[in-house]
Amino acid sequence: MLTIQELAPLATGETQKVATRQAYGEALLELGNQHQDIVVLDADLSGSTKTGMFAKAHPGRFYNCGVAEANMAGTAAGLACTGRKAFMSSFAMFAAGKAWEQLRQSVCVPELDVKVCASHAGLTVGEDGKSHQMLEDITLMRVLPNMKVLVPADAVEAREAVRVAYETPGPVYVRLSRASTPVVFADEYRLELGKGALLREGSDVCIAACGVEVAEALGAADLLAADGIEARVINLASIDPIDADLIADSAARCGAILTAEEHQIRGGLGDAVAQVVVRSCPVPMDMAGMDGEFGQTGTAAQLLAHYGLDAASLAQRAKALVQRKGN
Amino acid sequence: MALTRDRVEALRATARDVREDIVRMVHAAACGHPGGPLGMADFMTTLFMEHLDLTPENRHAEDRDRFVLGNGHTCAGYYALLAQKGLIPREELMQFRKMGSPLQGHPHRNLELGIDFSTGSLGNGLSVAAGMALGAKLNGWSSRVYCASSDGESQEGQIWEAATSAAHWGLSNLTVIVDFNDIQIDGRMRDVMDVRDLRAKYSAFGWHAVEIDGHDVVAIDHALREAKAETERPSAIIARTTIGKGVSFMEDKSGWHGVAPNDEQLAQALEDLAAPAS
């Protein structure tokens, strides 16, 4: 029996906004206070990725690698060979993009305790534009054998993702955002590797989301309800391993699934969900996300609206999907 | 303390045995890379038999020495030396590159066999070795970390990222030996992309750097002792070698980078290696 996750008071106007990178920095500091085996590496972005908090408290276990991400990944792998759990951070563009080959060869092949916590992922990096909007990292990371992929939806889940990364043996990728986003989960929320969360019940359509899109999906469900459409909303922070049971259950119950991610749909969350759906319970699907194009400069809110990733766009898309279901 | 005459002779004899294993292994696999490891055999033998603190007894000990083969394709000689040290069963050597064998075409981390790291993609090894050296220092271990690299591998940008950070962090427990044979897959290194004076480059990056004859076990041993005595800087030993050393028809030939000898060539190679050194 699925239970609906208790949420933070989102709809009551008390919503607080916190960036997941901020929650990461705080969680890493706290974890570092408890566990001496944690070392942290950054590539000249410790102020932005928020590893600077750990660096200040534990300078002897922090290594600034300078602007050299490939070397940082290899160094993290070497440190992991000496019994350390190595957290390495940079912008997602560079951590997953520049260091992909090193993460494959030196981290995933030997299956080492390296935790890649990458901030400034997705469209919501905003004004920095195309070069910095990493829209391919979920694809690049989930294709790697041995790599676990977590995309937390808010500050509460980001804190949990850091704990899960520490406690899970082997490589883990945690995708973090620059923008301050609504806190979705109640403080008691616990993330479990390979488990999704049911956030809102409904049987007309399911919206499966990750990261900043979870709050947008909840907003879309409110808009749909006003039109008499009841949407189930599920959060899939654990993209690899993914919660196949929850996806199959949602397909069976709702008969249609819309995925939402600030990422390319090719190889991203949409792909991951589709792989489960086509194998277990084929139903009509649609995927909101970037469909083979790069972003552009703009505010986070402008970009989400422009690329069909705000609540209103998701609601419209879900409606169209409900229509398809009937045909 | 310098090597005794007997010890020098013993190392030379072991290097010859390693070369025999290399040609036999690559011949048995019918594919692989004989040229590189033949050229590296003298410095690898001196490192493994005289300096590297890795034994069947301490293979799982935290504070043992570590070795990363940056130029992973030269692993036939590496495996042969791990067999010399009793870490890889001798009979396994002839399973090199065969389905199901842990002795893959490029090394894969296997602490039971003494293989400290997975390599094969050039440029990755030195960063990992630097991370191991950093971890050893952080943990207060007396471990030394050795990395083999090559002139061709020095074309990879990541090598110079690692060279920068290893010096910045003062990794005096790290030593890289660079196999400089002026040969790479497409021909002469200096024609393909000349890396020029690697001793001067490593020196400019803040390393203790020397250039030696990579076939002179006394010089190799001396350079490794000097590296151990360093207290501030990582050490680079640029070892001038001849690819295919010891096998007449392979010497200084880029064609023997990645080709296995046939039956006739194996017989000739073994005959060359059995002949007294000139």
Contacts between the chains, C-beta under 8 A, distances in Angstrom:
chain1	res1	chain2	res2	distance
A	39	B	135	7.8
A	39	B	138	7.2
A	60	B	138	7.4
A	61	B	138	7.3
A	63	B	134	7.0
A	63	B	169	7.5
A	65	B	165	6.1
A	66	B	164	7.2
A	66	B	165	7.1
A	66	B	168	7.9
A	68	B	161	4.0
A	68	B	164	7.1
A	68	B	165	6.9
A	70	B	123	7.8
A	70	B	127	7.1
A	70	B	157	7.7
A	70	B	158	4.8
A	70	B	161	6.2
A	71	B	127	4.6
A	71	B	130	7.8
A	71	B	158	5.9
A	71	B	161	3.6
A	71	B	162	5.2
A	71	B	164	7.8
A	71	B	165	5.8
A	73	B	127	7.4
A	74	B	124	5.6
A	74	B	126	7.7
A	74	B	127	2.6
A	74	B	128	4.8
A	74	B	130	7.5
A	74	B	131	6.3
A	74	B	158	7.0
A	74	B	162	6.8
A	75	B	127	5.4
A	75	B	128	7.5
A	75	B	130	5.8
A	75	B	131	3.8
A	75	B	134	6.6
A	75	B	162	7.7
A	75	B	165	6.6
A	76	B	131	6.4
A	77	B	117	8.0
A	77	B	127	7.6
A	77	B	128	5.1
A	77	B	131	5.9
A	78	B	127	6.9
A	78	B	128	4.3
A	78	B	129	6.4
A	78	B	130	6.2
A	78	B	131	2.0
A	78	B	132	4.1
A	78	B	133	7.4
A	78	B	134	6.7
A	78	B	135	6.4
A	79	B	131	4.6
A	79	B	132	7.5
A	79	B	134	6.0
A	79	B	135	4.5
A	79	B	138	7.8
A	80	B	131	7.6
A	81	B	66	7.3
A	81	B	116	7.1
A	81	B	117	7.0
A	81	B	128	7.4
A	81	B	131	7.2
A	81	B	132	5.3
A	81	B	135	6.8
A	82	B	62	7.4
A	82	B	131	7.9
A	82	B	132	6.0
A	82	B	134	8.0
A	82	B	135	2.8
A	82	B	136	6.0
A	82	B	138	7.4
A	82	B	139	5.9
A	82	B	141	7.7
A	83	B	62	6.6
A	83	B	135	7.3
A	83	B	139	7.1
A	84	B	135	5.8
A	84	B	138	7.6
A	86	B	131	7.9
A	101	B	121	6.5
A	101	B	124	7.8
A	102	B	124	6.0
A	102	B	127	7.2
A	102	B	158	7.4
A	105	B	118	6.8
A	105	B	119	7.6
A	105	B	120	7.2
A	105	B	121	4.7
A	105	B	124	5.3
A	106	B	117	7.7
A	106	B	118	7.2
A	106	B	124	5.2
A	106	B	127	7.3
A	106	B	128	5.4
A	109	B	108	7.1
A	109	B	109	7.8
A	109	B	118	4.7
A	110	B	108	7.5
A	110	B	109	4.2
A	110	B	117	6.6
A	110	B	118	4.5
